Amino acid sequence: MSYDRGVKVDVDRSGDGVEVVLVGATGAQALPALWLRERSQRADQLDHVSQQRLVDPHRFHPDLAIVDASCAGDDLWVRFSDGHDETFSLSVLERRLHLSDDLPAVVAWRAGAGRPRTHHWPELVADDTALLAALRDFLAYGTVVIDRAGSEPGTVLTVGQRFGIVRETNWGRLFDVRSVPKANDLAYTPVPLGPHTDNPYRDPTPGIQLLHCLVNETTGGLSTLVDAVAVCEQLRDDDPDGFELLADVPVQFRFIDDTDDLRYTRPVIERDHLGAVAGLAYSPRLDYLPLMSVADTRVYQRARGHLAELLVHPDFEVRFALQPGEVEIFDNARVLHGRTGFDPQEGMRHLQGCYIDGDAPRSRYRMLAARGAH
Ligand SMILES: O=C(O)CCC(=O)C(=O)O
């Protein structure tokens, strides 16, 4: 019996029991009875409103077996050894085979791509189709710029709420990025800031950062962005052993001032469940070498030195002047940000920033895409 995407389902009675077998391009795979049983769609097993289970599959017997099965069209009928029987839809089951996140594919980029794609705030406010387009670019490239947002203080929160849910931290709901005396963070001075992850010492680390330019009267203070996915792919090619150490060995990031002592311990390179690079926890202002053998320390140092070079290399790092009325939005793990230094004597430079969690824009994208807002 064949169904969606050409996978074939056979009922195999040749062994001791009955097996339901998937036959795909890459070979045959028996569907374990437990796998199938917990995917029951029957109304006494699954609440159809919440899509949450009414039974506890962790308590099914480990030896649960299929005692009988048959296939017809899109239907797979199965009787299990615990007495449960059910007709499954093969096309519904097929969708459960892949752990798809239903998001746009990640597109790694280099400096040649230029400034992030730009979307217009008045359109995003009024129109879900425009928001969907901005979310699609954000999820593919890890960054977008929103222009025509005006220079009203606090706007960054309104933009943040359109994309997700604003996260309050010890910096407040929003923070002012401008040069002040006795700053407790280098961001609040005029010095250049190399590419970094914001708040890698926080658990969870902010998923997404927004920076809204209210005024920049200086010739410096250019914004910098770099795609950690592209950089880490290069690092893996150049130095596979170093890459593995950076991805495996945890380091501790720490922030301490008069009121807070925040710490988070994890590797510098973050991988997703498929082993692909998801991002970096990177801030040379804050981390310390983990204790390893002398040999591994050398390999680690060579790799983080090379990573540092790549992150500021003109092939990878894009630089641009964020204009008043523009908001840069970036995935705080995937796209590292920084700025060039500036001279406060030339005039004022004032940005406002906030954080939003990473999951809400992904959810918003899926909902809008499913609604066909495009
Ligand atoms: O001043 C800027 O453009 C960036 C500031 C910054 O890196 C930060 O607030 O995290």
The ligand as a MOL file (V3000), in Angstrom:
LIG
                    3D

  0  0  0     0  0            999 V3000
M  V30 BEGIN CTAB
M  V30 COUNTS 10 9 0 0 0
M  V30 BEGIN ATOM
M  V30 1 O 25.5380 50.1170 20.3770 0
M  V30 2 C 25.2280 49.2090 19.6250 0
M  V30 3 O 24.9820 49.3810 18.4320 0
M  V30 4 C 25.1720 47.8010 20.1270 0
M  V30 5 C 25.0720 47.7220 21.6110 0
M  V30 6 C 25.1390 46.3240 22.0710 0
M  V30 7 O 25.9350 45.5290 21.6450 0
M  V30 8 C 24.1820 45.8530 23.0580 0
M  V30 9 O 23.3870 46.6300 23.5820 0
M  V30 10 O 24.1820 44.6390 23.3080 0
M  V30 END ATOM
M  V30 BEGIN BOND
M  V30 1 2 1 2
M  V30 2 1 2 3
M  V30 3 1 2 4
M  V30 4 1 4 5
M  V30 5 1 5 6
M  V30 6 2 6 7
M  V30 7 1 6 8
M  V30 8 2 8 9
M  V30 9 1 8 10
M  V30 END BOND
M  V30 END CTAB
M  END
